[in-house]
Amino acid sequence: MVETVRATAAMIAGMSPRATPGDWVFVAADGADGARLRAVAIGWFVEDEGASAIVPVAEAAALGHPHDLPMRRIALDVHSALDGVGLTAAVAQSLAAAGIACNMVAALRHDHVFVPAERADEALALLRTLAGAAPTGYDGDESRREP
C-alpha cells in the first residue's frame, strides 16, 4: 500500500508530474446526452447550477458541446492527503507566474492539473522543476521559506 503524503514539502518534492494522453474539455452535462457524457467522463461534479463533466474533445464535439478550449491533464503522481496543505497552492502559483491557466482536480489518490493543451509541455516542465527544487521545510509560503 502506498503511504499517503501529508507534509507540504514532501508532497511537492514527491510529485512526479506526467502528462496523460488525450485532450479534454469541461462541459455542462445536464441535457439528454448526460448519460453518454457520464460514460466517457474522467471527472463529474454536481454544482448548484447542474452537472459538469470532463470529457474527451471528440465526444464533446460529436454531441455539439463547446470544445474550443482543449485541456491536457497532468497527473501529479504523489499520493497526497486530502487534508494536506500547500500542494495545490504551490502548483497554481508556479503556473500562474508563467501565465498558464490551471484547473485543479483532487481525487482520492492524486491531484490532477488541467492546463490549456498548447501550453502543456511548458506546464509539465515547470512542475517538474518545482518538484526538484522543493527544499526541506518548504511550506508554500515564500515569506517563511527556510534558507
C-alpha positions as CSV (number, residue, x, y, z in Angstrom):
1,M,0.0,0.0,0.0
2,V,1.3,3.5,-0.9
3,E,1.7,5.8,2.0
4,T,-0.3,9.0,2.0
5,V,1.9,12.1,2.0
6,R,0.6,15.0,4.1
7,A,3.5,17.4,4.7
8,T,3.7,20.3,2.2
9,A,7.4,19.9,1.3
10,A,7.0,16.1,0.9
11,M,4.0,16.5,-1.3
12,I,5.8,19.0,-3.6
13,A,9.1,17.1,-3.7
14,G,7.4,13.8,-4.0
15,M,5.2,14.7,-7.0
16,S,6.2,13.1,-10.4
17,P,4.2,15.2,-12.9
18,R,3.3,13.4,-16.0
19,A,1.1,14.3,-19.0
20,T,-1.6,11.8,-19.7
21,P,-2.9,11.1,-23.2
22,G,-5.7,13.0,-24.8
23,D,-7.3,16.4,-24.8
24,W,-10.2,17.2,-22.5
25,V,-12.9,19.8,-22.2
26,F,-15.2,20.8,-19.3
27,V,-18.9,20.7,-20.4
28,A,-22.3,21.2,-18.9
29,A,-23.8,17.7,-18.6
30,D,-27.5,18.3,-17.8
31,G,-29.1,17.6,-21.1
32,A,-30.4,14.4,-22.8
33,D,-26.8,13.4,-23.5
34,G,-25.9,13.4,-19.8
35,A,-25.7,9.6,-19.6
36,R,-23.4,9.4,-22.7
37,L,-21.2,12.1,-21.2
38,R,-21.0,10.4,-17.9
39,A,-19.9,7.2,-19.6
40,V,-16.9,8.8,-21.1
41,A,-16.1,11.4,-18.4
42,I,-12.9,11.2,-16.3
43,G,-14.5,13.7,-13.9
44,W,-18.0,14.5,-12.9
45,F,-19.2,17.1,-10.5
46,V,-22.7,18.3,-9.5
47,E,-22.8,22.1,-8.9
48,D,-25.8,24.2,-7.8
49,E,-26.4,25.0,-11.5
50,G,-26.2,21.4,-12.7
51,A,-23.7,18.7,-13.6
52,S,-20.3,19.3,-15.2
53,A,-18.2,16.7,-16.9
54,I,-14.6,16.4,-18.1
55,V,-14.8,14.6,-21.4
56,P,-12.7,13.9,-24.5
57,V,-12.7,16.7,-27.0
58,A,-14.0,14.3,-29.7
59,E,-17.0,13.3,-27.6
60,A,-17.9,16.9,-26.8
61,A,-17.7,17.8,-30.5
62,A,-19.8,14.8,-31.5
63,L,-22.5,15.9,-29.1
64,G,-22.4,19.6,-30.1
65,H,-20.8,20.9,-26.9
66,P,-18.3,23.7,-27.0
67,H,-14.8,22.3,-27.4
68,D,-12.7,25.3,-28.3
69,L,-10.6,25.2,-25.1
70,P,-8.9,21.8,-25.1
71,M,-7.1,21.0,-21.9
72,R,-4.3,18.5,-21.2
73,R,-4.3,16.6,-17.9
74,I,-1.1,16.4,-15.8
75,A,-1.2,13.9,-13.0
76,L,1.0,14.9,-10.1
77,D,1.5,11.2,-9.1
78,V,2.1,11.8,-5.4
79,H,-0.4,10.1,-3.1
80,S,-1.3,13.4,-1.4
81,A,-3.6,13.5,1.6
82,L,-7.0,15.1,1.2
83,D,-6.2,17.3,4.2
84,G,-2.7,18.1,3.1
85,V,-2.0,21.8,2.8
86,G,0.0,23.6,0.2
87,L,0.3,21.4,-2.9
88,T,-2.5,23.0,-4.8
89,A,-1.2,26.5,-3.9
90,A,2.4,25.7,-4.9
91,V,1.3,24.2,-8.3
92,A,-1.1,27.0,-9.1
93,Q,1.4,29.7,-8.1
94,S,4.1,28.2,-10.3
95,L,1.8,28.0,-13.3
96,A,0.3,31.5,-12.6
97,A,3.8,33.0,-12.6
98,A,4.2,31.7,-16.1
99,G,0.7,32.9,-17.2
100,I,-0.6,29.4,-17.5
101,A,-4.2,28.8,-16.5
102,C,-4.9,25.7,-14.5
103,N,-7.9,23.8,-13.2
104,M,-7.1,21.6,-10.3
105,V,-9.0,18.4,-9.6
106,A,-8.3,16.4,-6.5
107,A,-9.2,12.8,-6.4
108,L,-8.7,10.3,-3.6
109,R,-5.2,9.2,-4.6
110,H,-3.7,12.0,-6.7
111,D,-4.2,15.6,-7.7
112,H,-4.6,16.4,-11.4
113,V,-3.9,19.7,-13.2
114,F,-5.7,20.6,-16.4
115,V,-3.9,23.2,-18.5
116,P,-4.5,24.6,-22.0
117,A,-3.3,21.9,-24.4
118,E,-1.0,24.3,-26.3
119,R,0.9,25.0,-23.0
120,A,1.0,21.5,-21.6
121,D,4.7,20.9,-22.3
122,E,5.7,24.2,-20.7
123,A,3.5,23.4,-17.7
124,L,4.9,20.0,-17.3
125,A,8.5,21.3,-17.3
126,L,7.6,23.9,-14.7
127,L,6.0,21.4,-12.4
128,R,9.0,19.0,-12.7
129,T,11.3,21.9,-11.8
130,L,9.1,22.8,-8.9
131,A,9.3,19.2,-7.6
132,G,13.0,19.1,-8.0
133,A,13.5,22.4,-6.2
134,A,11.3,21.9,-3.2
135,P,13.7,22.3,-0.2
136,T,13.1,20.5,3.1
137,G,10.7,22.6,5.2
138,Y,9.1,24.4,2.2
139,D,5.5,25.1,3.2
140,G,4.4,27.0,0.2
141,D,4.8,30.4,1.8
142,E,7.9,32.2,0.4
143,S,8.0,34.5,3.4
144,R,8.6,31.6,5.7
145,R,10.9,29.6,3.4
146,E,13.8,28.0,5.2
147,P,17.3,29.0,3.8
